Amino acid sequence: IPMITRTTEEMLKIVPRSYREAALALGIPQWKTTLRIVLRTGLGGVITGIMLAVARAAGETAPLLFTALNNRFWNLSFDQPMASLTVFIYNYGVSPYDDWIAQAWAGALVLITLILVLSVAVRFATRSAFRGGDA
């Protein structure tokens, strides 16, 4: 969250002050100026910052091996150990069984596919935001 906050703050600072001043000079309220002009102009950078934070969190999977505790079953409670794909890949990847190793490779493929889909979605969202379209 601190990385997202910092990136969002920097992207909103990059928006030219003249945009804000022009909107306020036309009589547009401050809140509408912020929502319609400042956020739309900086949206591409904000989405990119969110994507970088998600990629960083996905890349830091080693701490999950120690902190998530792991659970083999689906759990919706945040105060209990929960299953994670990275722990699954690790546990099955170091096993002596060929079937489990194949499942670990399949888990790695799923993880890479999720990151690829997320990257492509962010690319399309930022491209339309930079063109001036609604994202």
Rosetta constraint file for C-alpha pairs under 8 A:
AtomPair CA 1 CA 5 HARMONIC 6.13 0.50
AtomPair CA 1 CA 53 HARMONIC 7.77 0.50
AtomPair CA 2 CA 6 HARMONIC 6.05 0.50
AtomPair CA 3 CA 7 HARMONIC 6.09 0.50
AtomPair CA 3 CA 49 HARMONIC 7.52 0.50
AtomPair CA 3 CA 53 HARMONIC 6.27 0.50
AtomPair CA 4 CA 8 HARMONIC 5.99 0.50
AtomPair CA 4 CA 46 HARMONIC 7.74 0.50
AtomPair CA 4 CA 49 HARMONIC 5.75 0.50
AtomPair CA 4 CA 50 HARMONIC 5.54 0.50
AtomPair CA 4 CA 53 HARMONIC 6.30 0.50
AtomPair CA 5 CA 9 HARMONIC 6.09 0.50
AtomPair CA 6 CA 10 HARMONIC 6.23 0.50
AtomPair CA 7 CA 11 HARMONIC 6.11 0.50
AtomPair CA 7 CA 45 HARMONIC 7.62 0.50
AtomPair CA 7 CA 46 HARMONIC 6.56 0.50
AtomPair CA 7 CA 49 HARMONIC 5.41 0.50
AtomPair CA 8 CA 12 HARMONIC 6.17 0.50
AtomPair CA 8 CA 45 HARMONIC 7.25 0.50
AtomPair CA 8 CA 46 HARMONIC 5.03 0.50
AtomPair CA 8 CA 49 HARMONIC 6.86 0.50
AtomPair CA 9 CA 13 HARMONIC 6.24 0.50
AtomPair CA 10 CA 14 HARMONIC 6.39 0.50
AtomPair CA 11 CA 15 HARMONIC 6.95 0.50
AtomPair CA 11 CA 42 HARMONIC 5.54 0.50
AtomPair CA 11 CA 45 HARMONIC 5.63 0.50
AtomPair CA 11 CA 46 HARMONIC 6.36 0.50
AtomPair CA 12 CA 38 HARMONIC 6.68 0.50
AtomPair CA 12 CA 39 HARMONIC 7.12 0.50
AtomPair CA 12 CA 42 HARMONIC 5.61 0.50
AtomPair CA 14 CA 42 HARMONIC 7.62 0.50
AtomPair CA 15 CA 19 HARMONIC 7.46 0.50
AtomPair CA 15 CA 38 HARMONIC 6.43 0.50
AtomPair CA 15 CA 41 HARMONIC 6.61 0.50
AtomPair CA 15 CA 42 HARMONIC 6.41 0.50
AtomPair CA 16 CA 20 HARMONIC 7.39 0.50
AtomPair CA 17 CA 21 HARMONIC 6.26 0.50
AtomPair CA 18 CA 22 HARMONIC 5.87 0.50
AtomPair CA 19 CA 23 HARMONIC 6.25 0.50
AtomPair CA 19 CA 37 HARMONIC 7.36 0.50
AtomPair CA 19 CA 38 HARMONIC 7.74 0.50
AtomPair CA 20 CA 24 HARMONIC 6.17 0.50
AtomPair CA 20 CA 33 HARMONIC 6.58 0.50
AtomPair CA 20 CA 34 HARMONIC 7.90 0.50
AtomPair CA 20 CA 37 HARMONIC 7.48 0.50
AtomPair CA 20 CA 38 HARMONIC 7.25 0.50
AtomPair CA 21 CA 25 HARMONIC 5.96 0.50
AtomPair CA 22 CA 26 HARMONIC 6.30 0.50
AtomPair CA 23 CA 27 HARMONIC 6.67 0.50
AtomPair CA 23 CA 28 HARMONIC 5.60 0.50
AtomPair CA 23 CA 33 HARMONIC 6.25 0.50
AtomPair CA 24 CA 28 HARMONIC 5.21 0.50
AtomPair CA 24 CA 29 HARMONIC 6.62 0.50
AtomPair CA 24 CA 30 HARMONIC 6.84 0.50
AtomPair CA 24 CA 33 HARMONIC 7.24 0.50
AtomPair CA 28 CA 32 HARMONIC 6.53 0.50
AtomPair CA 28 CA 33 HARMONIC 6.34 0.50
AtomPair CA 29 CA 33 HARMONIC 6.20 0.50
AtomPair CA 30 CA 34 HARMONIC 6.19 0.50
AtomPair CA 31 CA 35 HARMONIC 6.23 0.50
AtomPair CA 32 CA 36 HARMONIC 5.68 0.50
AtomPair CA 32 CA 37 HARMONIC 7.72 0.50
AtomPair CA 33 CA 37 HARMONIC 5.29 0.50
AtomPair CA 33 CA 38 HARMONIC 6.49 0.50
AtomPair CA 34 CA 38 HARMONIC 4.88 0.50
AtomPair CA 34 CA 39 HARMONIC 6.09 0.50
AtomPair CA 35 CA 39 HARMONIC 5.34 0.50
AtomPair CA 35 CA 40 HARMONIC 7.10 0.50
AtomPair CA 36 CA 40 HARMONIC 5.92 0.50
AtomPair CA 37 CA 41 HARMONIC 5.96 0.50
AtomPair CA 38 CA 42 HARMONIC 6.19 0.50
AtomPair CA 39 CA 43 HARMONIC 5.55 0.50
AtomPair CA 40 CA 129 HARMONIC 7.18 0.50
AtomPair CA 40 CA 132 HARMONIC 7.82 0.50
AtomPair CA 40 CA 134 HARMONIC 7.90 0.50
AtomPair CA 41 CA 129 HARMONIC 7.61 0.50
AtomPair CA 41 CA 130 HARMONIC 7.68 0.50
AtomPair CA 41 CA 132 HARMONIC 7.79 0.50
AtomPair CA 42 CA 46 HARMONIC 6.29 0.50
AtomPair CA 43 CA 47 HARMONIC 6.09 0.50
AtomPair CA 43 CA 126 HARMONIC 7.41 0.50
AtomPair CA 43 CA 129 HARMONIC 6.37 0.50
AtomPair CA 44 CA 48 HARMONIC 6.14 0.50
AtomPair CA 44 CA 125 HARMONIC 7.42 0.50
AtomPair CA 44 CA 126 HARMONIC 4.50 0.50
AtomPair CA 44 CA 127 HARMONIC 7.44 0.50
AtomPair CA 44 CA 129 HARMONIC 5.49 0.50
AtomPair CA 44 CA 130 HARMONIC 6.21 0.50
AtomPair CA 45 CA 49 HARMONIC 6.09 0.50
AtomPair CA 45 CA 126 HARMONIC 7.63 0.50
AtomPair CA 46 CA 50 HARMONIC 6.29 0.50
AtomPair CA 47 CA 51 HARMONIC 6.15 0.50
AtomPair CA 47 CA 122 HARMONIC 6.86 0.50
AtomPair CA 47 CA 125 HARMONIC 7.76 0.50
AtomPair CA 47 CA 126 HARMONIC 6.74 0.50
AtomPair CA 48 CA 52 HARMONIC 6.15 0.50
AtomPair CA 48 CA 122 HARMONIC 7.09 0.50
AtomPair CA 48 CA 126 HARMONIC 7.26 0.50
AtomPair CA 49 CA 53 HARMONIC 6.21 0.50
AtomPair CA 50 CA 54 HARMONIC 6.21 0.50
AtomPair CA 51 CA 55 HARMONIC 6.05 0.50
AtomPair CA 51 CA 118 HARMONIC 7.98 0.50
AtomPair CA 51 CA 119 HARMONIC 7.40 0.50
AtomPair CA 51 CA 122 HARMONIC 6.97 0.50
AtomPair CA 52 CA 56 HARMONIC 6.03 0.50
AtomPair CA 53 CA 57 HARMONIC 6.15 0.50
AtomPair CA 54 CA 58 HARMONIC 6.08 0.50
AtomPair CA 55 CA 59 HARMONIC 5.98 0.50
AtomPair CA 55 CA 115 HARMONIC 7.63 0.50
AtomPair CA 56 CA 60 HARMONIC 6.20 0.50
AtomPair CA 57 CA 61 HARMONIC 7.23 0.50
AtomPair CA 60 CA 64 HARMONIC 7.84 0.50
AtomPair CA 61 CA 65 HARMONIC 7.14 0.50
AtomPair CA 61 CA 86 HARMONIC 6.38 0.50
AtomPair CA 62 CA 66 HARMONIC 7.39 0.50
AtomPair CA 63 CA 67 HARMONIC 6.02 0.50
AtomPair CA 64 CA 68 HARMONIC 5.08 0.50
AtomPair CA 64 CA 69 HARMONIC 7.75 0.50
AtomPair CA 64 CA 84 HARMONIC 7.88 0.50
AtomPair CA 64 CA 86 HARMONIC 7.42 0.50
AtomPair CA 64 CA 87 HARMONIC 7.11 0.50
AtomPair CA 65 CA 69 HARMONIC 6.98 0.50
AtomPair CA 65 CA 70 HARMONIC 7.78 0.50
AtomPair CA 65 CA 86 HARMONIC 7.55 0.50
AtomPair CA 65 CA 87 HARMONIC 5.76 0.50
AtomPair CA 68 CA 81 HARMONIC 5.99 0.50
AtomPair CA 68 CA 82 HARMONIC 6.43 0.50
AtomPair CA 68 CA 83 HARMONIC 7.65 0.50
AtomPair CA 68 CA 84 HARMONIC 7.60 0.50
AtomPair CA 69 CA 81 HARMONIC 5.37 0.50
AtomPair CA 69 CA 82 HARMONIC 7.15 0.50
AtomPair CA 70 CA 81 HARMONIC 5.30 0.50
AtomPair CA 70 CA 82 HARMONIC 5.21 0.50
AtomPair CA 70 CA 83 HARMONIC 5.10 0.50
AtomPair CA 70 CA 84 HARMONIC 6.89 0.50
AtomPair CA 70 CA 87 HARMONIC 6.99 0.50
AtomPair CA 71 CA 81 HARMONIC 5.49 0.50
AtomPair CA 71 CA 82 HARMONIC 4.84 0.50
AtomPair CA 71 CA 83 HARMONIC 4.75 0.50
AtomPair CA 72 CA 82 HARMONIC 7.55 0.50
AtomPair CA 72 CA 83 HARMONIC 5.76 0.50
AtomPair CA 73 CA 82 HARMONIC 7.39 0.50
AtomPair CA 73 CA 83 HARMONIC 6.57 0.50
AtomPair CA 74 CA 82 HARMONIC 6.96 0.50
AtomPair CA 74 CA 83 HARMONIC 6.64 0.50
AtomPair CA 75 CA 80 HARMONIC 7.56 0.50
AtomPair CA 75 CA 81 HARMONIC 7.77 0.50
AtomPair CA 75 CA 82 HARMONIC 5.81 0.50
AtomPair CA 75 CA 83 HARMONIC 7.54 0.50
AtomPair CA 76 CA 82 HARMONIC 7.99 0.50
AtomPair CA 78 CA 82 HARMONIC 7.69 0.50
AtomPair CA 83 CA 87 HARMONIC 7.42 0.50
AtomPair CA 83 CA 88 HARMONIC 7.55 0.50
AtomPair CA 84 CA 88 HARMONIC 6.32 0.50
AtomPair CA 85 CA 89 HARMONIC 6.14 0.50
AtomPair CA 85 CA 107 HARMONIC 6.75 0.50
AtomPair CA 85 CA 111 HARMONIC 7.46 0.50
AtomPair CA 86 CA 90 HARMONIC 6.21 0.50
AtomPair CA 87 CA 91 HARMONIC 5.98 0.50
AtomPair CA 88 CA 92 HARMONIC 6.01 0.50
AtomPair CA 88 CA 104 HARMONIC 7.00 0.50
AtomPair CA 88 CA 107 HARMONIC 7.54 0.50
AtomPair CA 89 CA 93 HARMONIC 5.64 0.50
AtomPair CA 89 CA 103 HARMONIC 7.80 0.50
AtomPair CA 89 CA 104 HARMONIC 4.53 0.50
AtomPair CA 89 CA 105 HARMONIC 7.29 0.50
AtomPair CA 89 CA 107 HARMONIC 5.96 0.50
AtomPair CA 89 CA 108 HARMONIC 6.59 0.50
AtomPair CA 90 CA 94 HARMONIC 6.31 0.50
AtomPair CA 90 CA 104 HARMONIC 7.29 0.50
AtomPair CA 91 CA 95 HARMONIC 6.56 0.50
AtomPair CA 92 CA 100 HARMONIC 5.08 0.50
AtomPair CA 92 CA 101 HARMONIC 5.54 0.50
AtomPair CA 92 CA 103 HARMONIC 6.98 0.50
AtomPair CA 92 CA 104 HARMONIC 5.28 0.50
AtomPair CA 93 CA 100 HARMONIC 6.86 0.50
AtomPair CA 93 CA 101 HARMONIC 4.85 0.50
AtomPair CA 93 CA 104 HARMONIC 5.24 0.50
AtomPair CA 93 CA 105 HARMONIC 7.58 0.50
AtomPair CA 94 CA 101 HARMONIC 7.36 0.50
AtomPair CA 95 CA 100 HARMONIC 6.65 0.50
AtomPair CA 95 CA 101 HARMONIC 6.69 0.50
AtomPair CA 96 CA 100 HARMONIC 7.88 0.50
AtomPair CA 96 CA 101 HARMONIC 7.75 0.50
AtomPair CA 97 CA 101 HARMONIC 6.37 0.50
AtomPair CA 98 CA 102 HARMONIC 6.17 0.50
AtomPair CA 99 CA 103 HARMONIC 6.29 0.50
AtomPair CA 100 CA 104 HARMONIC 6.18 0.50
AtomPair CA 101 CA 105 HARMONIC 6.38 0.50
AtomPair CA 102 CA 106 HARMONIC 6.28 0.50
AtomPair CA 103 CA 107 HARMONIC 6.11 0.50
AtomPair CA 104 CA 108 HARMONIC 6.24 0.50
AtomPair CA 105 CA 109 HARMONIC 6.22 0.50
AtomPair CA 106 CA 110 HARMONIC 6.25 0.50
AtomPair CA 107 CA 111 HARMONIC 6.23 0.50
AtomPair CA 108 CA 112 HARMONIC 6.17 0.50
AtomPair CA 109 CA 113 HARMONIC 5.99 0.50
AtomPair CA 110 CA 114 HARMONIC 6.13 0.50
AtomPair CA 111 CA 115 HARMONIC 6.36 0.50
AtomPair CA 112 CA 116 HARMONIC 6.12 0.50
AtomPair CA 113 CA 117 HARMONIC 6.10 0.50
AtomPair CA 114 CA 118 HARMONIC 6.12 0.50
AtomPair CA 115 CA 119 HARMONIC 6.06 0.50
AtomPair CA 116 CA 120 HARMONIC 6.18 0.50
AtomPair CA 117 CA 121 HARMONIC 6.11 0.50
AtomPair CA 118 CA 122 HARMONIC 6.19 0.50
AtomPair CA 119 CA 123 HARMONIC 6.11 0.50
AtomPair CA 120 CA 124 HARMONIC 6.28 0.50
AtomPair CA 121 CA 125 HARMONIC 6.16 0.50
AtomPair CA 122 CA 126 HARMONIC 5.98 0.50
AtomPair CA 123 CA 127 HARMONIC 6.02 0.50
AtomPair CA 124 CA 128 HARMONIC 6.31 0.50
AtomPair CA 125 CA 129 HARMONIC 6.24 0.50
AtomPair CA 125 CA 135 HARMONIC 5.62 0.50
AtomPair CA 126 CA 130 HARMONIC 6.07 0.50
AtomPair CA 126 CA 135 HARMONIC 7.47 0.50
AtomPair CA 127 CA 131 HARMONIC 6.34 0.50
AtomPair CA 128 CA 132 HARMONIC 6.41 0.50
AtomPair CA 128 CA 133 HARMONIC 5.13 0.50
AtomPair CA 128 CA 134 HARMONIC 6.76 0.50
AtomPair CA 128 CA 135 HARMONIC 6.20 0.50
AtomPair CA 129 CA 133 HARMONIC 5.33 0.50
AtomPair CA 129 CA 134 HARMONIC 6.19 0.50
AtomPair CA 129 CA 135 HARMONIC 5.56 0.50
